[in-house]
């Protein structure tokens, strides 16, 4: 399995100019590759292979200006996107996909694209990474390489690929490396954690080991509110497509904060699972739920901007690394039905005509049972998510009682202990 780390590139103006030049050429070469692949698809009805596209464009000026290694990686990414389109088109034709896919489109003119260097093309010289530029660049500018500092927390021998990623007037260097083996141990298959995503309570988690907790989302919500206010202030009186360096800087700052929140929350979930020997994670998720959400104009904006889908993907990645099974299930009616009253849980679009829940949500935080007792409303939803797959995974939910669903522990992302912030390397 492979991991990835991003480092913000800070170097001399000359080096930054060379990186920008490579990203510009990569963008132009990508459009050339897309044009040729589209023409072959529309006129000849076939998809090109990586070797064919390399052969056809090896004389292209943008190919020569990048060096063969980077240029080939750029063209190969074009082929991969067309191969993905071919698979989606096949699924659509067989009825497995509802919406008809479209061929890859051209990138924005004068934009920047990702530049990839295979690991074997980069040398380590006195603690510095040496990136070659090719013969054509040397003939034009008299420069054949540039140097960047090698991060001290990575092993040069394990790095398989280097990627320069342009983002909001910044450049990041991505290191794709071979993930070191972890002592996964033997998680208990019957121990399961159910997760219900939300807004103020970003992740509400209920396990069948008699424990529940909440990952607080108010910090994430507050950061998005700050971002929206700043953007609205700068764009006041200007066109909808207005953009400048200040907007780019604010957007980049917000994106960094979101990535930090995602990594902290995902690490918290995995470390908690490791501590309690959880063998499976069940994540409640409705496909395209953000497209049709209707919880008010203000809440819609906040909910849509919360990067819950990226958090779900990150939890799934870490689950695979540590041998934890990750299951995604639809969460229809989990908030309405009463877990402790054992209400029937219909799937979306299959609710019986006279179906009524035994309890009801009395406000955003509490759920009243048929007996009149109250529990945490989001914990009730997370417990129902477990019940959705209880038969499939053979889950014993006997320990999920009212005491567990009443007062879940709350974790705030800005005050986590080292126990839940650091990477676990072994099961406890």
C-alpha positions, 0 to 999 in steps of 0.5 A: 500500500502507498501513502502520500505526503504534501509539502509546501514548496518554498524556494528561490524565485528562480526555482519557483519560476521553473516549477511554474514553467513545468506546470504550464507546459504540462497543462498545454501538453495535457490539452494536446493529448486530450485533443488527439484522444478525442479525435481518435474516439470521435472519428475512428471510434477507438481508444489509444494506448499509452504507447500510441499517445507517447509515439504520436506526441513525442515531437510536440514542442510541449513534450520536448520542453518538459523532458521525456519522463514528466511528459510521459507521465502527463500523457499517461494521466490523459489515457487513464482518464479516457480509460475511466470514461470507457469503463463508465460508458460500458456501465451506462450501456449495460444499465449499471449507471444512471447518468450518461458519462461525458469524455474528458474535457479540455483544461483551462487555457493558460492554466497549471497542471500537475507535474509528475516525476518517477522516483528513479528520475530524481537524485539525492545530492547532499540532502537535496532533491535534484530534478532534471529538466531535459535537453531542450530546457538546457538549450533554451535557458542554460539550466538542466536541473533544480534542487529542493530540500529533502524532508527529514521525516521521509526515507528517500529510498521508499519514495516512488513518485514526486508530484508538483501540485499547483493550488491557489498561487502555491505549489506543493510537492507530493511524495508518494511512498511505500507505506511501511508495514504495520502490526495490525494484530487481530481486531475482534470482528464482532466489535463494530462502530456505527458513524452518523455524519452531521453538522455541529456533531460532525461524526456521531459514533456508537459502538456495540462495545457499550461506548459512544462519542461525538467528533465536534464539528463546530470548529469546522463550521466556524472556519467555513463561516469565516471564509464565507464572510471574507469572500463576500466582503472582498467580492462585494460590488464585483462580478460573480467570476471576480478573482484575485490574489487575496481570494486565492490566499484566503481559499488556500488557507481555508483548504489547509484548515479543512485538510487538517480537520480531516486528518485529525478526525480520521486519526481520532476515529482509527485510534479509538477503534484500535484502542477498543479492538473494533473490527468494522466501521459502518458509515451512514451515507446517502449518495448525492445527499448534498445535491438534494439537501433542504435544511434551510438556506443558511444550513444548506450552505454550511452543510454542503461546504463541510468536507464530510465525503473527503473525511469518509474517504480518509477513514476508509483508507486508514481502515484498510491500512489497519485491517478494519473492515469499512462498510458504507450503508444508506441511512434513510429513516435512521433519524426518525425511527426509534432504535430502543423501540425496535422500529422497522427501518425501511430503505429509501423509497420503500416506506410502507404507507402507514409506517410511523415511528414510535418516538420523535425528535423533540429538537436538534439534540434530543429524541423522545422514546415511546416510554417518554424517556429521552436520548441523544438524537444523533446517537439514536441515528448512529445506532440505527445505522448499525441496525441497518447492517446487523443481519449482514454483519451478524452484529450483536447490539445487546450492549447498545442501551439507553445509558450508552445513547444518553451522554456520549463523550465529546471530542474537540479537534483543537484539544485532542490528547496525543493519544488520539493525534499520533499515528498508531503503529500497533494494536494495544 
